[in-house]
């Protein structure tokens, strides 16, 4: 019998699912260098590119999300693709023979963990958000362990399966160690100026971009500060066109920040969406943050993520609809208030759960060895 440790990890669709998945895989390999890890993702989604870049093999499924409204005849095709994906993943499981399966959310994890559970493979799911996603709620009955990042998750999952581990984050952010002045120079910023960074994610956030672009006069007026705006690739050309001949000297615009460790090190204040992975990163690095939750997510879970911090005075919340009018003013006022920055940093640091990936990896290995 093959005694090697083999693990399947499934999920993706966004960086918020992929980064934790890769972190868990890396932690498993750190604890058990002999482990073989196979990812299962959704064809055409981000994981099909990012996982191989991280050094892992991945199998792609034709699975995709339901189309609204749910009674749309197009969902017949979605259902057929899901059934095809389940057959494909059953074949993959028979060939790979994993000792455990891990689901991190996203389209592929539903097909993978349902098949794994039906075939007697121990399953662990990792829920990043304070409000559980539909896929993970559906998978909970077949899971052996459920790793969460927030208190009160018993309203979604069986209490006896829950382990509070926190969310795995990109280790490069935690290990950065770059002094603030060096980080600013690396990003082409002035070393001695207060720095506010607006992060819309790899795809960008229209509201965050608009919140800066509407108030360029206020940016220019904050002469003792500098601002870095990550527009996302989709919006970058249009914003640069708008800024021609009109760009404030203290505003730097980029489509994508490749070294987020340097960006966070450079910042006195970060303005961001409220994805679970980003929030976990802010907690671990103790970074003051203004959260602008995206309204375009299931069950408005980003607002729930944000309020879990705001209720503990660990972040500032600006509603997406209000942001174009108030966000820049709030950011400038907060960045100029050293005592507020210190309080936010101290409070958010209290919510950090370090070594999350290692804790989850140990649970996965225990499940696999039990099998």
N, C-alpha and C positions, 0 to 999 in steps of 0.2 A: 504493500500500500504506500502511496506517495505521502510522505510525512512533511513535505515542505509547507511553509506557511504561505497560503495564497488568499488574497483579499480582492474582492471586487468593490470599486467605489463608483457610484453613479449619481449623476445630476449635472446641473450647469444652467446655461442660458444667459447668465449674467456673471460679472466678476464677483458679485456677492455670494454666489454659490461656488464658483470655480476656485477662488483663493482659499477658502476653508478646506475644500476637497484636497487640493494639492498640499496644503499644510498638514492635513491628517496623514496623507501618504508619506510625506517626508518624515513625519514623526514616527510612523510605523517602521520605516527603513532605518531610522536612527536607533530604534530599540532592537530591531531584528533585521540586520543587513541582508540576511538570507531570504527575506520576504519577497514574493512575487506579487505585483499589484497590477491589476487591469482595470482601466476606466471604461465606463459605458456612458455615452452621451447621445445627444440628438444631432442628427445630420444637419449641417448648415448653421449650427449654433457656435458660439464663441469657444466652447470647450474643445471642439475638433481641431482648433489651432493652438490654443493655449496649453492644453495638457501635453501634447508632444513636445512643445517648447520646454516644458518642465521635466522632460525625460521619461515620460510614461507612455505606454501603449494605450490606445483607445479604440473601442468598437462603436460605430455610429448606428443609431436606430432611426427609422423614418417617423418617429413619434413627434406629435405637435399638439399644441393647445386647442381646446374647444373654441369654436367661433361663436361670437354673440350676434343675434340671440341664439339661445341654446337649441331652439327648434329649427334652426337653419338646416336645410337639406345638405349643406356642405359638411355638416358634422358626421354624416354617414361615412365620408372619406376619412375623417379624423379617426372614427372608431375602427375602421378597417386597418388603418395604419397602426393603431394601438395594438390590435390583435396580431398583426404581422410582427410588430416589435416584440411582443411577448414570445412568439415562436422563435424569433431570432435570438433573444436573450436566453431562452431555455437551452437552445443549442450551444450558445457560448458557455453557459454554466456547466453543461455536461462535458464540454471539451476542457475547460479550465479547471473545474472541480475546486471552487473556492471553499475555504473554511468558514468565511463570514462575508456578508455583504453590507455595505454602508451606503445610505442614501442621504444626500445633502439638500434635496429639493430640486425642483425643475422637472421638465417633462419626462426625461429618460428615467428618473428614479422611480416613478410609479410603476412602469412596466418591469423594471429590473427587480425591485424588491418584492413585488407581487409574485413574480416567477420564482425568485429565490426562496421566499417563505413556503410556497407550494411544494418546493423540492426539498424542504427540510434544512435549508441553509440558515443559520442564525443571522438575524438582521439587527442592525443599529441604525437609527435615524438621528440626524443632527438638525435641530430647528434653530435658525439664527435669530428669528424675530420674537418680539414680545407678544405678537398675535400670530398664532400658528397658521401656516399655509394650508390650503386645501389638500395638497398632495400628502403632506405629512400627517394630517388628521386622518386621512383615509388609510394610511399605512400603519397607524399606531397599533391597531389590534394584532397585527402580525409581527410587530417589532419586539425584540427581546430587551433592548435598552433604548432610551430616548434621551439624548444629550441636549440640554437647553442652556440659554444664556440669561434668562430672566426668572424672577420669582413669580409665583402664581400660575405656573403652567399646568397645574392640576385641572384647570377648567377645560383644557383641551386633551390631556393625555392621562392614562392611568398613573396614579401617584407612585405605585410601586416600581414602575419602569423608569422614572425620571432621575437623571443625574444632572446637577447644575455644574456645568463645566466651563461656561463662557464660550465665546466664538474664537476659533483659530484665526490668526491674522498673519499677514505677510511678515516673516521673521526679519526681512531686510529693513523694515521700518523700525522694529524694536532695537535692532543691533546697530542702528545707523551711527550714533555717537559723534556725529559731525557738529562742531561748534556753530552757533547761529550765524556768525559773521562769515565763516567759510561756506556755509550752505547758501547764503545770499549771493556771494560772489559766484558760486558755481551756477546759479540761475540767472546771472547777469544783473543782479540787483545791487543796490548800494548797501554796504555792510552796516552802516550805522543808523539806518532809518527804520522806524516802526513799520511792520509789514503785515498786510492783510492779504490772504490768499482765498480766492473764490474758486471752488472746485465743483464742476458740474458732472464729473465722471467722464469716462472715455468717450461717451456719446454726446456729452454736453447736457446742459439744462437751460432751456429757453428762458425760464423765469429769472434765473440767476444772471444770465447774460444781460437780459433786459434791465434788470435792477441796477447794473453798472452803467449801461449805455444811456439810460434816461438821465443820469445825473453826472455827466462828465465835468460839469462846472464845479460840483462838490468835490470830485476827485482832484481837480486842479487846485481847489481852495485848501485842501488838506496837505499843505506844503511839507509838513514834518513827517508825512507818511508816504508809503509806496504800496502799490496794489498789483497783484498778479492775478490775471483772469485766465483760467483754463476754459476755453469756449467749447471744446469738443470739436471733432473734425467736421461734423455736419454744418455747424454754424460759423466756422472760422473765416471762410472767404467773405461772407456777407459782412461780418463784423469788421474785418480789416478794410473792406470797401467803405463802410460808414466812417471809419476813423481816419481816412486819408485827409491829411492837412488839418486834422482836428484832434489828434491824439495827445492827451496830457503827457507831459514828460515823466510823471511819476506812475504811469500805467504801463505794465508789460502784458502783452497778449500772446497766448500760445494755444495751439489746438490740443496738445496733449503733453502731459508732464511724465516723462519716462522714469524719473527718479523721485517717487513720492516721499521717500525717506528724507531727501534733501529739502523738498518743498515744506514738509511738516516741521523740519528743524529750523527752517528759515522764518517760519510764521510766528507772529505774536498772537494772531487770531485767524482761525479758519472758518470760512462760510461754506456749508456743504448740504447736500441732501442727507436724509436720515436712514440710509441703508444700514442694516445690522452690522455688517463687517466694518464699515467705516466708523460706526459708533464704537465698536470694540477697540479699534485702533486708537481713536481719540482717548479712550479711557486708559489704555496701557501707556501711551506716551504723555498723558496728562496735558492735553492741548485744549485751550479755551476754544469754544466753537459756537457758532450760530447755526442752528439747524433749520432748513427750509424743506420740510417733507414734500416729496412728490405726491400729488393728488392722483396720479395715474397708476396706482398699484392696488393689488387685491386687498379688500377689507381695510383700505387706508392704513396698512400696517406701519408705514413710515411715521405717521403722526403718533401712533401708539408707541413706537420705539423712542421717538423724541421726547414724549411726555414722561416716559420712565426716567429720563435724565432731568428734565425741567422741574419735575415735582421734587427733586432733591437738590435744586439750585446748582446743577452740574452742567447746564447748557442754557442757551437762550433760544427761544422758539419764535420764528416769524412765519406766519401762514403764507402759503404760496400766493394766494390771491392778493395779499397785502404787500408782498415783497417789492414789486416794481416801484411802489411809492415810498416804502419805509426802510427797506433792507440796508441800503448804502448809508443812510443817516445813522441807523442803529450800529452798523459796523464801525463807522468812524468814531462814534461816541464811546463804544465799548473799547476799541483799541487805544483810545486816549485816556482810559481810566485804569491806571496800574493796579489799584486795589481790587477792582472788579475782575481784571484778568487773573490776578493771584487767587482770588476766591474761586473762580470758575475752574482753574487748574487744580486746586486742592480738592475741590468737591468731585470732579470727574475722575480724578485718580483713585478716589475711595471706592469707585465702582468697578475697578479693573479686576479681572480674573486671569492671572497669568498662567502660563503653561497649559493652556486649553487643549492645544493639539496633542500634546503628550498624554494628557489625562484621557482624551478620547481614544488615542492609539492604544493605550493599555487596556481599555475596555474592549476594543475590537480584537486585540490579541487574545484576551481571556475567552471571548466568545468562540474564536476560531479553535483555540486549544481544547475547549470543552467539547466541541464537535469531534 
